[in-house]
């Protein structure tokens, strides 16, 4: 059974395309993430822009997710919480893509 993952692509207030992922990204749903990422990168490349990939709502990702991101590293800006930044650092992704820490989560 696939792990819960929600994907949404929308324009930010400044007109930039943002792919937002919420949940977990692993082998069970990485194809959906990869398809959405590839389509969003193609759309931003056509306009000469950079895609923002907002992973601030992602609680877990595995190596399949990291591998899906690598081919697009030159064309994306990643936003993720600090506990995921270590994975991006160890994998070397921080040397290829613009990666930044997400703002702290608000408590309900």
Secondary structure, 3 states (H helix, E strand, C coil): CCCCEEEEEEECCCCCEEEEEEEEECCCCHHHHHHHHHHHHHHHHHCCCCEEEEEEEEEEECHHHHHHHHCCHHHEEEEECHHHHHHHHHHCHHHCCEEEECCCCCCC
